[in-house]
Amino acid sequence: MAMKEEFDKLVEKLKTERDEINLKIHLASMEAREEFAEAEKKWGQIKGKAAEIADDAVETSEEYIAKAKIVGEELKETYRRIAKRLSE
């Protein structure tokens, strides 16, 4: 189940990026804070989907995992934008 492994790696990377940004966010501009607040909503979605995918008792389709991965990729890009703004 390569798709599941890819998704698990993506979730772990997102968690690391999220934690790093969260440490810097208190110094950020209001715009970055607002963008991070929106990203937190997507993070909640990803965590929920990751829990469902990880639950072996729940049947998850490749399509479901692929859709979750798309949301994760969007979140990854958002974290990159925020991190760039924080480093300027």
C-alpha positions as MATLAB code, in Angstrom:
seq = 'MAMKEEFDKLVEKLKTERDEINLKIHLASMEAREEFAEAEKKWGQIKGKAAEIADDAVETSEEYIAKAKIVGEELKETYRRIAKRLSE';
ca = [
       0.000    0.000    0.000;
       2.479    2.595   -1.249;
      -0.158    5.348   -1.353;
      -0.776    4.930    2.389;
       2.957    5.074    3.150;
       3.340    8.234    1.056;
       0.431    9.803    2.897;
       1.892    8.844    6.286;
       5.203   10.493    5.334;
       3.355   13.602    4.182;
       1.458   13.830    7.474;
       4.690   13.492    9.457;
       6.369   16.216    7.375;
       3.359   18.482    7.815;
       3.473   17.953   11.578;
       7.131   18.975   11.668;
       6.551   22.074    9.523;
       3.501   22.995   11.587;
       5.429   22.736   14.834;
       8.259   24.919   13.504;
       5.855   27.592   12.279;
       3.884   27.505   15.494;
       7.050   28.412   17.395;
       7.593   31.495   15.223;
       3.984   32.592   14.811;
       3.812   34.745   17.936;
       6.235   37.153   16.241;
       4.357   37.143   12.966;
       2.251   39.759   11.283;
      -1.522   39.623   11.587;
      -1.758   38.401    7.983;
       0.489   35.414    8.719;
      -1.507   34.647   11.866;
      -4.750   34.651    9.909;
      -3.288   32.385    7.233;
      -2.007   30.048    9.930;
      -5.457   29.985   11.556;
      -6.945   28.877    8.230;
      -4.199   26.275    7.862;
      -5.119   24.925   11.302;
      -8.564   24.026    9.950;
      -6.974   21.986    7.157;
      -4.579   20.423    9.693;
      -7.626   19.218   11.642;
      -9.018   17.643    8.465;
      -5.709   15.936    7.698;
      -5.400   14.551   11.230;
      -8.919   13.145   10.995;
      -8.275   11.557    7.625;
      -4.938   10.163    8.823;
      -6.649    8.541   11.796;
      -9.242    6.947    9.517;
      -6.595    5.716    7.097;
      -4.475    4.322    9.941;
      -7.464    2.418   11.384;
      -7.158   -1.034    9.848;
     -10.791   -1.724   10.747;
     -11.949    1.019    8.361;
     -11.825    0.286    4.645;
     -10.154    3.193    2.856;
     -10.021    3.475   -0.888;
      -7.085    4.659   -2.931;
      -9.308    7.534   -4.098;
      -9.968    8.616   -0.499;
      -6.249    8.539    0.281;
      -5.481   10.448   -2.925;
      -7.986   13.182   -1.998;
      -6.516   13.408    1.498;
      -3.075   13.686   -0.044;
      -4.225   16.629   -2.207;
      -5.408   18.481    0.896;
      -2.082   17.664    2.523;
      -0.151   19.046   -0.431;
      -2.193   22.261   -0.300;
      -1.435   22.536    3.404;
       2.247   21.940    2.727;
       2.281   24.871    0.285;
       0.489   27.071    2.823;
       3.097   26.206    5.455;
       5.858   27.095    2.996;
       4.294   30.502    2.323;
       3.926   31.210    6.034;
       7.468   30.061    6.793;
       8.821   32.291    4.033;
       6.896   35.253    5.404;
       8.241   34.569    8.888;
      11.834   34.399    7.700;
      11.708   37.759    5.898;
];
